[in-house]
Amino acid sequence: MNEAPTLTIESTARQQAPSRRPRVLILRAYPARISPRFYNVQEMGLAADLHLRGIDVEIAAALEDDSSEGSEPYRLRPMRYGGFVNTMSWFDDLSQIDWTKYDVVQISDLCLPGNLQALLRIPASMPILLYQGHYWEPSGFNRWLRLAWTRLAAAALSRRRRYSVLVKNEGAGEMLAAYGLRNPRVVGVGLQAARLLTPEPLPPAMEDFLATHSCPLLYVGAVDSRRPVRWVLRHLRDEALASAGAIVVGKGTDEAGLQAEFADLVQAGRLLFVQSLTQGQLGNLYRRIGLLVLPTNFEIYGMVCLEGVLFDLPVLASDVPGPRTIARRFPGSVTLIPTGESPEAWRSALIKAMSAVHGRPDRPAPTPANIDKLSWRAQGEVFAAAIKDLTGGPADE
């Protein structure tokens, strides 16, 4: 591999030698104690891409262990967190961070109080790179609380002399612009495809189901009120879809209710519930289904949609900011269904999509060009440019 390029920078935090690699600390107030390799695949994918561009990254994380530290092209910095739920989490040990070690601090979302705490305690001269995913949630206490933290954090950030705003979807960009932050840019996310591209055997029950239903529709994700998969499943009772099968992969608070509501479809062998699959099993399944669906009230991005694009699958998704960003980024890959329940829209779209599926699909593995198109490469270029501007470009007055 060619040697990574070296960026010449002049830090606003302190003067640096021209040959020194910029250093970025990613802060995300997420308190769950998660194994490093599962901490946040999006941030790890970004960090790996930036490493190839000559930028060093540390990710603040609550670790179960540090056995993997040093095995990846980024560092995981152990952090202590307070709070009992994600919406109310905060950092306990920000005072232990030596801010002079970093040239840029990346705040991932403003919707958690820990990130507001960080903005209030980071030295005023430190450049901030914001990467925002959350936007206006539909309703409820979590919406109110997230918007309150986001508004306070945006006010704190807007008082700084140097910052840059990148967002995962247009909804987040519109919200931050309304809160007074300058020039939010929609960059989306990238996809780490390696595990999806290493096929693993499917469970026997699923193989039996696929032997009967050669091109079923598939839902992958949480099974709860945010993702009302019943919007799709109810249409399997329509005469035009009487031969269609469906697989639901996921678990959540609506799991038992769905199994009871659609017990007739399960007993008829047309509907299969599976709580979880590995990434390798999912990659195997994506090559053998007819249609991917994502009915949702609120979606920051919709990584399953991106996985569908990778495998050249037809995807039907609710028209909310996450899937909408993917549909605009990859025209023709995702069909958007009007927001809300939209029974007739889902019915029509399902009939049209399933009627276009013929025979038993056996899709080839994604091409290197398609993998590259969906990787962090495009986003990493934008992040690297923003980091360079923050450390060496003219300040925003």
C-alpha positions as CSV (number, residue, x, y, z in Angstrom):
1,M,0.0,0.0,0.0
2,N,1.3,3.5,-0.8
3,E,2.3,5.7,2.1
4,A,-0.6,7.8,3.3
5,P,-0.4,11.5,2.3
6,T,0.7,14.0,4.9
7,L,-1.3,17.2,5.3
8,T,0.5,20.4,6.1
9,I,-1.5,22.2,8.8
10,E,-1.3,25.1,11.2
11,S,-3.5,24.3,14.2
12,T,-5.5,27.0,15.9
13,A,-5.0,25.1,19.1
14,R,-1.2,25.4,18.9
15,Q,1.6,25.5,16.2
16,Q,2.5,22.2,14.7
17,A,5.4,21.0,12.6
18,P,4.4,20.8,8.9
19,S,5.0,17.0,8.7
20,R,2.9,16.1,11.7
21,R,-0.3,14.2,11.1
22,P,-3.5,16.0,12.3
23,R,-5.1,14.3,15.3
24,V,-8.9,14.1,15.8
25,L,-10.8,13.1,18.9
26,I,-14.4,11.8,18.3
27,L,-16.7,12.3,21.3
28,R,-20.1,10.7,21.4
29,A,-21.9,10.5,24.8
30,Y,-23.1,7.0,24.4
31,P,-22.9,5.1,27.8
32,A,-23.5,1.5,26.8
33,R,-20.6,-0.8,27.6
34,I,-20.0,-2.2,24.1
35,S,-17.2,-4.4,22.8
36,P,-14.8,-2.2,20.8
37,R,-15.4,-3.9,17.5
38,F,-19.2,-3.2,17.9
39,Y,-18.9,0.3,19.4
40,N,-19.9,2.4,16.4
41,V,-19.2,0.9,13.0
42,Q,-19.9,4.2,11.3
43,E,-17.3,6.1,13.3
44,M,-14.8,3.3,13.0
45,G,-15.3,3.2,9.2
46,L,-14.7,7.0,9.0
47,A,-11.6,6.7,11.3
48,A,-10.1,4.0,9.0
49,D,-10.6,6.1,5.9
50,L,-9.1,9.2,7.6
51,H,-6.1,7.2,8.6
52,L,-5.4,6.4,5.0
53,R,-5.6,10.2,4.3
54,G,-2.9,11.0,6.9
55,I,-5.2,11.8,9.8
56,D,-5.0,10.1,13.2
57,V,-8.3,9.4,15.1
58,E,-9.2,8.5,18.6
59,I,-12.7,7.4,19.5
60,A,-14.0,7.9,23.0
61,A,-15.7,4.7,24.0
62,A,-17.0,2.8,27.0
63,L,-15.2,-0.4,26.6
64,E,-15.8,-3.9,28.0
65,D,-12.1,-4.5,27.6
66,D,-9.1,-3.0,25.8
67,S,-7.7,-6.2,24.3
68,S,-8.2,-4.9,20.7
69,E,-6.6,-1.5,21.3
70,G,-3.9,-1.0,18.7
71,S,-5.1,-3.6,16.3
72,E,-7.0,-1.1,14.2
73,P,-5.9,2.1,12.4
74,Y,-7.4,4.2,15.1
75,R,-7.3,4.4,18.9
76,L,-10.2,3.7,21.3
77,R,-10.0,6.0,24.4
78,P,-11.7,4.5,27.4
79,M,-14.3,6.8,29.0
80,R,-16.5,6.8,32.0
81,Y,-20.2,7.8,31.6
82,G,-23.0,8.8,33.9
83,G,-26.7,8.5,33.4
84,F,-29.1,5.5,33.0
85,V,-30.4,6.0,29.5
86,N,-28.8,7.3,26.3
87,T,-30.9,10.4,26.3
88,M,-29.6,11.5,29.7
89,S,-26.0,10.2,29.4
90,W,-22.9,12.4,30.2
91,F,-19.2,12.1,30.4
92,D,-17.7,11.6,33.9
93,D,-14.1,12.1,33.1
94,L,-13.7,14.9,30.6
95,S,-11.2,16.5,33.0
96,Q,-8.8,13.7,32.3
97,I,-8.5,14.6,28.6
98,D,-5.4,16.6,27.5
99,W,-7.0,18.7,24.8
100,T,-3.6,20.0,23.6
101,K,-3.0,16.5,22.1
102,Y,-5.7,17.1,19.5
103,D,-6.1,19.5,16.6
104,V,-9.9,18.9,16.1
105,V,-12.6,17.5,18.4
106,Q,-15.5,15.8,16.5
107,I,-18.9,15.9,18.3
108,S,-21.2,13.2,17.1
109,D,-24.7,14.6,17.5
110,L,-25.8,17.4,19.8
111,C,-28.8,15.6,21.2
112,L,-27.1,14.1,24.3
113,P,-26.2,16.2,27.4
114,G,-22.7,14.7,27.5
115,N,-22.0,16.5,24.2
116,L,-23.3,19.8,25.6
117,Q,-21.1,19.2,28.6
118,A,-18.1,18.6,26.3
119,L,-18.8,21.8,24.3
120,L,-18.8,23.9,27.5
121,R,-15.5,22.4,28.7
122,I,-13.4,22.1,25.5
123,P,-11.0,25.1,25.3
124,A,-12.5,27.9,23.3
125,S,-9.6,27.8,20.8
126,M,-10.2,24.2,19.9
127,P,-11.8,23.7,16.4
128,I,-15.0,21.7,16.5
129,L,-16.3,19.3,13.7
130,L,-20.0,18.4,14.2
131,Y,-21.4,15.3,12.6
132,Q,-25.1,15.3,13.2
133,G,-27.7,12.6,12.5
134,H,-30.7,13.4,14.7
135,Y,-33.4,15.7,13.4
136,W,-37.0,16.5,14.6
137,E,-38.4,13.2,15.9
138,P,-42.1,12.6,15.3
139,S,-43.4,13.1,18.9
140,G,-43.0,12.2,22.6
141,F,-40.8,13.0,25.5
142,N,-37.6,11.9,23.8
143,R,-38.2,14.4,21.0
144,W,-38.7,17.2,23.4
145,L,-35.6,16.3,25.4
146,R,-33.4,15.7,22.4
147,L,-34.4,19.1,20.9
148,A,-33.8,20.9,24.1
149,W,-30.2,19.5,24.4
150,T,-29.6,20.1,20.7
151,R,-30.8,23.8,20.9
152,L,-28.6,24.4,24.0
153,A,-25.6,22.7,22.4
154,A,-26.1,24.6,19.1
155,A,-26.1,27.9,21.0
156,A,-22.8,26.9,22.7
157,L,-21.3,25.9,19.4
158,S,-22.4,29.0,17.5
159,R,-20.4,31.2,20.0
160,R,-17.1,29.5,18.8
161,R,-15.0,31.2,16.2
162,R,-14.2,28.0,14.3
163,Y,-16.4,25.0,13.5
164,S,-17.7,23.0,10.6
165,V,-21.1,21.2,10.4
166,L,-21.6,17.9,8.5
167,V,-24.9,16.0,8.7
168,K,-26.1,12.5,7.8
169,N,-29.5,13.7,6.4
170,E,-31.2,16.8,5.2
171,G,-33.6,16.9,8.2
172,A,-30.6,17.3,10.5
173,G,-29.2,20.0,8.3
174,E,-32.5,21.9,8.3
175,M,-32.8,21.7,12.0
176,L,-29.3,23.0,12.7
177,A,-29.7,25.8,10.2
178,A,-32.8,26.8,12.1
179,Y,-30.8,26.8,15.3
180,G,-28.3,29.3,13.8
181,L,-25.4,27.0,12.8
182,R,-23.7,27.9,9.5
183,N,-23.6,26.0,6.3
184,P,-24.6,22.4,7.3
185,R,-23.5,20.0,4.6
186,V,-25.3,16.7,3.9
187,V,-22.7,14.0,3.5
188,G,-24.6,10.8,4.5
189,V,-22.6,7.8,5.8
190,G,-20.4,5.1,4.4
191,L,-20.8,1.3,4.6
192,Q,-18.3,-1.2,5.8
193,A,-19.1,-4.2,3.7
194,A,-16.4,-6.8,4.6
195,R,-18.5,-8.9,7.0
196,L,-21.5,-8.8,4.6
197,L,-19.3,-10.1,1.8
198,T,-18.2,-13.2,3.8
199,P,-21.2,-15.5,3.4
200,E,-22.2,-17.7,6.4
201,P,-24.8,-20.6,6.3
202,L,-28.4,-19.6,7.1
203,P,-30.4,-21.4,9.8
204,P,-32.2,-24.5,8.6
205,A,-35.6,-23.0,9.1
206,M,-34.7,-20.2,6.8
207,E,-33.3,-22.5,4.2
208,D,-36.6,-24.4,4.2
209,F,-38.5,-21.2,3.9
210,L,-36.4,-20.1,0.9
211,A,-36.9,-23.4,-0.7
212,T,-40.7,-22.8,-0.7
213,H,-40.6,-19.0,-1.4
214,S,-38.0,-18.3,-4.0
215,C,-38.1,-14.5,-3.7
216,P,-39.7,-13.3,-0.4
217,L,-39.7,-9.8,0.8
218,L,-37.4,-9.0,3.7
219,Y,-37.5,-6.6,6.7
220,V,-34.4,-6.2,8.9
221,G,-34.3,-4.1,12.0
222,A,-35.9,-3.3,15.3
223,V,-39.5,-4.6,15.8
224,D,-41.2,-1.7,17.6
225,S,-43.5,1.3,17.1
226,R,-40.8,3.3,15.4
227,R,-40.6,0.7,12.6
228,P,-44.2,-0.5,12.2
229,V,-43.6,-3.5,9.9
230,R,-47.3,-4.3,10.1
231,W,-47.7,-1.6,7.5
232,V,-46.2,-4.1,5.1
233,L,-47.3,-7.5,6.5
234,R,-51.0,-6.7,6.4
235,H,-50.9,-6.5,2.6
236,L,-49.7,-10.2,2.3
237,R,-53.4,-11.0,2.8
238,D,-54.3,-9.1,-0.4
239,E,-55.3,-11.4,-3.3
240,A,-52.6,-9.8,-5.5
241,L,-49.9,-10.9,-3.0
242,A,-51.4,-14.2,-2.0
243,S,-48.3,-16.2,-3.1
244,A,-45.8,-13.9,-1.5
245,G,-43.7,-14.8,1.5
246,A,-42.0,-12.6,4.0
247,I,-39.1,-12.8,6.4
248,V,-38.8,-10.4,9.5
249,V,-35.3,-10.3,11.0
250,G,-35.2,-8.4,14.3
251,K,-36.6,-8.2,17.8
252,G,-38.2,-5.6,20.0
253,T,-41.3,-4.6,22.0
254,D,-43.8,-5.3,19.2
255,E,-42.4,-8.8,18.5
256,A,-45.1,-10.8,20.4
257,G,-47.9,-8.6,19.2
258,L,-46.9,-9.1,15.5
259,Q,-46.6,-12.8,15.9
260,A,-50.2,-12.9,17.3
261,E,-51.6,-10.5,14.7
262,F,-50.1,-12.4,11.8
263,A,-50.4,-15.9,13.2
264,D,-52.4,-17.0,10.2
265,L,-49.6,-16.1,7.8
266,V,-47.0,-17.9,10.1
267,Q,-49.2,-21.1,10.2
268,A,-49.7,-21.0,6.4
269,G,-45.9,-21.0,6.0
270,R,-45.8,-17.5,4.4
271,L,-44.2,-15.5,7.2
272,L,-41.0,-16.3,9.1
273,F,-39.8,-14.4,12.2
274,V,-36.1,-14.6,13.0
275,Q,-34.6,-12.6,16.0
276,S,-31.1,-12.1,14.6
277,L,-28.6,-13.0,11.9
278,T,-24.9,-12.3,11.6
279,Q,-23.7,-9.9,9.0
280,G,-22.4,-12.9,7.0
281,Q,-25.8,-14.6,7.1
282,L,-27.5,-11.3,6.1
283,G,-25.1,-11.0,3.1
284,N,-26.1,-14.5,2.1
285,L,-29.8,-13.7,2.5
286,Y,-29.6,-10.4,0.5
287,R,-28.5,-12.4,-2.6
288,R,-31.6,-14.6,-2.4
289,I,-34.6,-12.4,-1.7
290,G,-36.9,-10.4,-4.0
291,L,-37.4,-7.1,-2.1
292,L,-36.2,-5.2,0.9
293,V,-38.6,-3.0,2.9
294,L,-38.2,-0.3,5.6
295,P,-41.4,1.1,7.0
296,T,-40.4,3.7,9.5
297,N,-41.6,6.8,11.4
298,F,-38.1,8.1,12.1
299,E,-34.8,7.1,10.5
300,I,-31.5,8.9,11.0
301,Y,-30.0,7.2,7.9
302,G,-31.2,3.6,7.3
303,M,-28.1,1.4,6.9
304,V,-30.2,-1.5,5.8
305,C,-31.3,0.6,2.8
306,L,-27.6,1.1,2.0
307,E,-27.0,-2.6,2.3
308,G,-29.8,-3.2,-0.2
309,V,-28.2,-0.8,-2.6
310,L,-24.9,-2.7,-2.2
311,F,-26.6,-5.9,-3.3
312,D,-28.6,-4.3,-6.1
313,L,-31.9,-5.0,-4.3
314,P,-35.2,-3.2,-5.0
315,V,-35.9,-1.2,-1.7
316,L,-39.2,0.3,-0.5
317,A,-38.8,2.7,2.4
318,S,-40.8,5.4,4.1
319,D,-40.1,8.9,2.9
320,V,-38.3,10.2,5.9
321,P,-34.9,12.1,5.9
322,G,-32.6,9.1,6.2
323,P,-33.9,6.9,3.3
324,R,-34.6,10.1,1.3
325,T,-30.9,11.0,1.5
326,I,-30.0,7.5,0.1
327,A,-32.7,7.8,-2.6
328,R,-31.2,11.1,-3.8
329,R,-27.7,9.8,-3.6
330,F,-28.5,6.6,-5.5
331,P,-31.4,7.5,-7.9
332,G,-33.5,4.5,-8.9
333,S,-32.3,2.2,-6.0
334,V,-34.9,3.2,-3.4
335,T,-38.6,3.8,-3.9
336,L,-40.0,6.2,-1.3
337,I,-43.4,5.6,0.2
338,P,-45.3,8.6,1.6
339,T,-44.8,9.1,5.4
340,G,-47.2,7.6,7.8
341,E,-49.2,4.4,7.4
342,S,-50.2,5.1,3.7
343,P,-52.0,1.7,3.2
344,E,-52.8,2.2,-0.5
345,A,-49.3,3.5,-1.3
346,W,-47.6,0.5,0.4
347,R,-50.1,-1.9,-1.3
348,S,-49.5,-0.5,-4.7
349,A,-45.7,-0.4,-4.3
350,L,-45.5,-3.9,-3.0
351,I,-47.6,-5.4,-5.8
352,K,-45.6,-3.5,-8.4
353,A,-42.2,-4.5,-6.9
354,M,-43.1,-8.2,-6.4
355,S,-44.6,-8.5,-9.9
356,A,-41.3,-7.4,-11.3
357,V,-39.4,-10.3,-9.5
358,H,-39.2,-13.4,-11.7
359,G,-37.6,-16.7,-11.0
360,R,-35.3,-17.6,-8.1
361,P,-32.8,-14.7,-7.5
362,D,-29.2,-15.6,-7.2
363,R,-27.5,-12.3,-7.3
364,P,-23.7,-12.1,-7.9
365,A,-21.5,-10.7,-5.2
366,P,-21.3,-6.9,-5.3
367,T,-18.7,-5.6,-7.7
368,P,-15.6,-3.8,-6.4
369,A,-16.8,-0.6,-8.1
370,N,-20.2,-0.8,-6.2
371,I,-18.4,-1.6,-2.9
372,D,-16.1,1.4,-3.4
373,K,-19.1,3.7,-4.3
374,L,-20.8,2.8,-1.0
375,S,-17.7,2.9,1.2
376,W,-16.5,5.8,3.4
377,R,-14.4,7.1,0.5
378,A,-16.6,10.0,-0.6
379,Q,-17.5,11.0,2.9
380,G,-13.9,10.7,4.1
381,E,-12.9,13.2,1.4
382,V,-15.3,15.8,2.8
383,F,-14.3,15.1,6.4
384,A,-10.6,15.4,5.5
385,A,-11.2,18.8,3.7
386,A,-13.2,20.1,6.7
387,I,-10.4,19.0,9.1
388,K,-7.8,20.8,6.9
389,D,-9.9,23.9,6.8
390,L,-10.4,23.8,10.6
391,T,-6.7,23.5,11.3
392,G,-5.2,25.5,8.6
393,G,-7.8,27.6,6.7
394,P,-9.1,31.1,7.5
395,A,-11.3,31.4,10.6
396,D,-15.0,32.2,10.2
397,E,-15.7,35.5,11.8
